[in-house]
């Protein structure tokens, strides 16, 4: 009896689906869920509070993740980053690959949330990377960013010492809290939606039993 009711609950969930995608905006390490529509006024207002933003990703990208959130954060400056590796994206030639590969082992400042016309500066022993993405890797203190320079762009993997990553740690905690909240909402939705007709069946059965028992009591009295 329960299986058909669970199937009916699953079918009903298709008509009242959980929002798989949401827009999460993080300012000053405080993250907010601003719905699903990039054209809504609250989202536009939040994005207008900073001139530039960068995308945030926790762990490896999983296109099948559910729920799936699009996270953006306002500009951050990361100091004392040590470049682990760098590789070009797109159809760049061997010269660009060699140039980016030579960045490994060097110290850099990483600007997360660069404007469209802003480019990385690499001059003598000074490196300032302009990037529009931050990926939190599984290993503590390790990150990756897509960065842009004159005539090149690519993924840069780097490590940041503990005394220089407090702001990133706070951002990660805030993002994880928001992701966990979204997952809790989804699990609650599934707990209510799928067995909804099972719950209804037991409630109706109990009410019928109660009514019959009351009727017998009145009749016997």
LUMGUZA-402184 format. One record per residue (C-alpha): residue number from 0; residue in one letter; x, y, z. Coordinates in nm, 2 decimals. Layout:
N
[atom NUM; 'A'; [X; Y; Z]],
...
END
This chain:
221
[atom 0; 'X'; [0.00; 0.00; 0.00]],
[atom 1; 'X'; [0.28; 0.24; 0.09]],
[atom 2; 'X'; [0.47; 0.20; -0.24]],
[atom 3; 'X'; [0.19; 0.33; -0.47]],
[atom 4; 'X'; [0.14; 0.63; -0.23]],
[atom 5; 'X'; [0.52; 0.70; -0.24]],
[atom 6; 'X'; [0.51; 0.69; -0.62]],
[atom 7; 'X'; [0.21; 0.93; -0.61]],
[atom 8; 'X'; [0.41; 1.16; -0.38]],
[atom 9; 'X'; [0.71; 1.15; -0.63]],
[atom 10; 'X'; [0.48; 1.24; -0.92]],
[atom 11; 'X'; [0.33; 1.53; -0.72]],
[atom 12; 'X'; [0.68; 1.66; -0.64]],
[atom 13; 'X'; [0.73; 1.70; -1.02]],
[atom 14; 'X'; [0.45; 1.96; -1.02]],
[atom 15; 'X'; [0.58; 2.13; -0.71]],
[atom 16; 'X'; [0.96; 2.10; -0.76]],
[atom 17; 'X'; [1.23; 2.22; -0.52]],
[atom 18; 'X'; [1.44; 2.50; -0.66]],
[atom 19; 'X'; [1.76; 2.33; -0.77]],
[atom 20; 'X'; [1.94; 2.65; -0.85]],
[atom 21; 'X'; [1.99; 2.95; -0.63]],
[atom 22; 'X'; [2.19; 3.27; -0.63]],
[atom 23; 'X'; [2.41; 3.32; -0.33]],
[atom 24; 'X'; [2.59; 3.65; -0.29]],
[atom 25; 'X'; [2.87; 3.70; -0.03]],
[atom 26; 'X'; [2.97; 4.05; 0.09]],
[atom 27; 'X'; [3.22; 4.10; 0.37]],
[atom 28; 'X'; [3.20; 3.72; 0.44]],
[atom 29; 'X'; [2.82; 3.73; 0.49]],
[atom 30; 'X'; [2.64; 3.52; 0.24]],
[atom 31; 'X'; [2.27; 3.55; 0.14]],
[atom 32; 'X'; [2.04; 3.34; -0.07]],
[atom 33; 'X'; [1.88; 3.58; -0.32]],
[atom 34; 'X'; [1.65; 3.35; -0.50]],
[atom 35; 'X'; [1.68; 3.21; -0.85]],
[atom 36; 'X'; [1.62; 3.50; -1.09]],
[atom 37; 'X'; [1.92; 3.72; -1.19]],
[atom 38; 'X'; [1.67; 3.99; -1.28]],
[atom 39; 'X'; [1.51; 4.03; -0.94]],
[atom 40; 'X'; [1.55; 4.37; -0.77]],
[atom 41; 'X'; [1.72; 4.24; -0.45]],
[atom 42; 'X'; [1.98; 4.05; -0.65]],
[atom 43; 'X'; [2.06; 4.34; -0.87]],
[atom 44; 'X'; [2.08; 4.57; -0.57]],
[atom 45; 'X'; [2.33; 4.34; -0.40]],
[atom 46; 'X'; [2.55; 4.31; -0.70]],
[atom 47; 'X'; [2.56; 4.69; -0.74]],
[atom 48; 'X'; [2.72; 4.72; -0.40]],
[atom 49; 'X'; [3.06; 4.62; -0.54]],
[atom 50; 'X'; [3.23; 4.71; -0.87]],
[atom 51; 'X'; [3.36; 4.36; -0.93]],
[atom 52; 'X'; [3.28; 4.00; -0.82]],
[atom 53; 'X'; [3.43; 3.65; -0.85]],
[atom 54; 'X'; [3.27; 3.31; -0.86]],
[atom 55; 'X'; [3.31; 3.07; -0.57]],
[atom 56; 'X'; [3.33; 2.70; -0.59]],
[atom 57; 'X'; [3.39; 2.45; -0.31]],
[atom 58; 'X'; [3.56; 2.13; -0.42]],
[atom 59; 'X'; [3.55; 1.98; -0.77]],
[atom 60; 'X'; [3.27; 2.09; -0.99]],
[atom 61; 'X'; [2.98; 1.85; -1.01]],
[atom 62; 'X'; [2.72; 1.93; -1.27]],
[atom 63; 'X'; [2.48; 1.67; -1.11]],
[atom 64; 'X'; [2.50; 1.82; -0.76]],
[atom 65; 'X'; [2.16; 1.88; -0.60]],
[atom 66; 'X'; [2.09; 2.15; -0.50]],
[atom 67; 'X'; [2.32; 2.35; -0.73]],
[atom 68; 'X'; [2.41; 2.70; -0.62]],
[atom 69; 'X'; [2.57; 2.98; -0.81]],
[atom 70; 'X'; [2.79; 3.17; -0.56]],
[atom 71; 'X'; [2.96; 3.50; -0.61]],
[atom 72; 'X'; [3.16; 3.71; -0.37]],
[atom 73; 'X'; [3.29; 4.07; -0.37]],
[atom 74; 'X'; [3.65; 4.16; -0.42]],
[atom 75; 'X'; [3.92; 4.01; -0.20]],
[atom 76; 'X'; [4.30; 4.06; -0.19]],
[atom 77; 'X'; [4.50; 3.75; -0.10]],
[atom 78; 'X'; [4.87; 3.81; -0.01]],
[atom 79; 'X'; [5.16; 3.58; 0.03]],
[atom 80; 'X'; [5.02; 3.32; -0.21]],
[atom 81; 'X'; [5.27; 3.07; -0.34]],
[atom 82; 'X'; [5.20; 2.95; -0.69]],
[atom 83; 'X'; [5.20; 2.57; -0.72]],
[atom 84; 'X'; [5.13; 2.54; -1.09]],
[atom 85; 'X'; [4.97; 2.73; -1.38]],
[atom 86; 'X'; [4.84; 2.62; -1.71]],
[atom 87; 'X'; [4.69; 2.81; -2.00]],
[atom 88; 'X'; [4.33; 2.78; -2.11]],
[atom 89; 'X'; [4.22; 2.79; -2.47]],
[atom 90; 'X'; [4.42; 2.77; -2.78]],
[atom 91; 'X'; [4.74; 2.93; -2.67]],
[atom 92; 'X'; [5.08; 2.83; -2.81]],
[atom 93; 'X'; [5.38; 2.68; -2.64]],
[atom 94; 'X'; [5.52; 3.02; -2.55]],
[atom 95; 'X'; [5.22; 3.10; -2.33]],
[atom 96; 'X'; [5.23; 2.75; -2.18]],
[atom 97; 'X'; [5.60; 2.80; -2.10]],
[atom 98; 'X'; [5.54; 3.14; -1.96]],
[atom 99; 'X'; [5.26; 3.03; -1.73]],
[atom 100; 'X'; [5.45; 2.72; -1.63]],
[atom 101; 'X'; [5.74; 2.93; -1.51]],
[atom 102; 'X'; [5.52; 3.10; -1.25]],
[atom 103; 'X'; [5.53; 2.78; -1.04]],
[atom 104; 'X'; [5.72; 2.83; -0.71]],
[atom 105; 'X'; [5.69; 3.21; -0.71]],
[atom 106; 'X'; [5.51; 3.44; -0.46]],
[atom 107; 'X'; [5.21; 3.64; -0.57]],
[atom 108; 'X'; [4.93; 3.87; -0.47]],
[atom 109; 'X'; [4.60; 3.74; -0.59]],
[atom 110; 'X'; [4.31; 3.98; -0.66]],
[atom 111; 'X'; [3.98; 3.80; -0.66]],
[atom 112; 'X'; [3.71; 4.00; -0.84]],
[atom 113; 'X'; [3.89; 4.19; -1.12]],
[atom 114; 'X'; [3.71; 4.42; -1.36]],
[atom 115; 'X'; [3.67; 4.32; -1.72]],
[atom 116; 'X'; [3.96; 4.53; -1.84]],
[atom 117; 'X'; [4.20; 4.45; -1.55]],
[atom 118; 'X'; [4.50; 4.23; -1.62]],
[atom 119; 'X'; [4.76; 4.06; -1.41]],
[atom 120; 'X'; [5.09; 4.23; -1.35]],
[atom 121; 'X'; [5.41; 4.03; -1.38]],
[atom 122; 'X'; [5.72; 4.24; -1.37]],
[atom 123; 'X'; [6.06; 4.14; -1.24]],
[atom 124; 'X'; [5.99; 3.97; -0.90]],
[atom 125; 'X'; [5.65; 4.13; -0.85]],
[atom 126; 'X'; [5.34; 3.92; -0.94]],
[atom 127; 'X'; [4.98; 4.04; -0.90]],
[atom 128; 'X'; [4.72; 3.81; -1.04]],
[atom 129; 'X'; [4.38; 3.94; -1.15]],
[atom 130; 'X'; [4.13; 3.65; -1.13]],
[atom 131; 'X'; [3.75; 3.61; -1.15]],
[atom 132; 'X'; [3.71; 3.27; -0.98]],
[atom 133; 'X'; [3.81; 3.10; -0.65]],
[atom 134; 'X'; [3.80; 2.72; -0.60]],
[atom 135; 'X'; [3.85; 2.59; -0.25]],
[atom 136; 'X'; [4.05; 2.27; -0.29]],
[atom 137; 'X'; [4.01; 1.97; -0.05]],
[atom 138; 'X'; [4.36; 2.03; 0.10]],
[atom 139; 'X'; [4.37; 2.30; 0.36]],
[atom 140; 'X'; [4.52; 2.63; 0.24]],
[atom 141; 'X'; [4.51; 2.52; -0.13]],
[atom 142; 'X'; [4.31; 2.71; -0.39]],
[atom 143; 'X'; [4.28; 2.76; -0.77]],
[atom 144; 'X'; [4.17; 3.06; -0.97]],
[atom 145; 'X'; [4.12; 3.15; -1.33]],
[atom 146; 'X'; [4.34; 3.45; -1.39]],
[atom 147; 'X'; [4.39; 3.69; -1.69]],
[atom 148; 'X'; [4.69; 3.87; -1.82]],
[atom 149; 'X'; [4.80; 4.04; -2.15]],
[atom 150; 'X'; [4.78; 3.77; -2.41]],
[atom 151; 'X'; [4.72; 3.48; -2.17]],
[atom 152; 'X'; [4.46; 3.33; -1.93]],
[atom 153; 'X'; [4.45; 3.01; -1.74]],
[atom 154; 'X'; [4.41; 2.82; -1.41]],
[atom 155; 'X'; [4.65; 2.90; -1.13]],
[atom 156; 'X'; [4.69; 2.66; -0.84]],
[atom 157; 'X'; [4.83; 2.82; -0.52]],
[atom 158; 'X'; [4.89; 2.78; -0.15]],
[atom 159; 'X'; [4.82; 3.05; 0.11]],
[atom 160; 'X'; [4.98; 3.03; 0.46]],
[atom 161; 'X'; [4.75; 3.03; 0.76]],
[atom 162; 'X'; [4.84; 3.38; 0.87]],
[atom 163; 'X'; [4.72; 3.52; 0.53]],
[atom 164; 'X'; [4.40; 3.33; 0.48]],
[atom 165; 'X'; [4.17; 3.43; 0.76]],
[atom 166; 'X'; [3.94; 3.61; 0.52]],
[atom 167; 'X'; [3.93; 3.31; 0.29]],
[atom 168; 'X'; [3.85; 3.08; 0.59]],
[atom 169; 'X'; [3.57; 3.31; 0.70]],
[atom 170; 'X'; [3.43; 3.31; 0.34]],
[atom 171; 'X'; [3.45; 2.93; 0.33]],
[atom 172; 'X'; [3.26; 2.90; 0.66]],
[atom 173; 'X'; [2.99; 3.14; 0.55]],
[atom 174; 'X'; [2.95; 2.96; 0.21]],
[atom 175; 'X'; [2.94; 2.62; 0.37]],
[atom 176; 'X'; [2.68; 2.73; 0.62]],
[atom 177; 'X'; [2.46; 2.86; 0.33]],
[atom 178; 'X'; [2.51; 2.53; 0.13]],
[atom 179; 'X'; [2.43; 2.32; 0.44]],
[atom 180; 'X'; [2.11; 2.53; 0.49]],
[atom 181; 'X'; [2.01; 2.47; 0.14]],
[atom 182; 'X'; [2.07; 2.10; 0.17]],
[atom 183; 'X'; [1.86; 2.09; 0.50]],
[atom 184; 'X'; [1.58; 2.26; 0.32]],
[atom 185; 'X'; [1.60; 2.00; 0.04]],
[atom 186; 'X'; [1.60; 1.71; 0.28]],
[atom 187; 'X'; [1.30; 1.86; 0.47]],
[atom 188; 'X'; [1.12; 1.90; 0.13]],
[atom 189; 'X'; [1.18; 1.54; 0.04]],
[atom 190; 'X'; [1.08; 1.42; 0.39]],
[atom 191; 'X'; [0.75; 1.60; 0.35]],
[atom 192; 'X'; [0.67; 1.57; -0.02]],
[atom 193; 'X'; [0.75; 1.20; -0.10]],
[atom 194; 'X'; [0.56; 1.04; 0.19]],
[atom 195; 'X'; [0.28; 1.31; 0.19]],
[atom 196; 'X'; [0.01; 1.07; 0.07]],
[atom 197; 'X'; [0.13; 0.80; 0.32]],
[atom 198; 'X'; [0.09; 1.06; 0.60]],
[atom 199; 'X'; [-0.25; 1.15; 0.46]],
[atom 200; 'X'; [-0.35; 0.78; 0.44]],
[atom 201; 'X'; [-0.27; 0.72; 0.81]],
[atom 202; 'X'; [-0.44; 1.04; 0.92]],
[atom 203; 'X'; [-0.76; 0.96; 0.73]],
[atom 204; 'X'; [-0.74; 0.60; 0.86]],
[atom 205; 'X'; [-0.71; 0.72; 1.22]],
[atom 206; 'X'; [-1.00; 0.97; 1.18]],
[atom 207; 'X'; [-1.22; 0.69; 1.03]],
[atom 208; 'X'; [-1.12; 0.46; 1.32]],
[atom 209; 'X'; [-1.19; 0.74; 1.57]],
[atom 210; 'X'; [-1.53; 0.81; 1.41]],
[atom 211; 'X'; [-1.63; 0.44; 1.41]],
[atom 212; 'X'; [-1.52; 0.40; 1.77]],
[atom 213; 'X'; [-1.72; 0.71; 1.87]],
[atom 214; 'X'; [-2.03; 0.59; 1.67]],
[atom 215; 'X'; [-2.01; 0.25; 1.85]],
[atom 216; 'X'; [-1.98; 0.42; 2.19]],
[atom 217; 'X'; [-2.28; 0.64; 2.12]],
[atom 218; 'X'; [-2.48; 0.35; 1.99]],
[atom 219; 'X'; [-2.39; 0.13; 2.29]],
[atom 220; 'X'; [-2.48; 0.41; 2.53]],
END
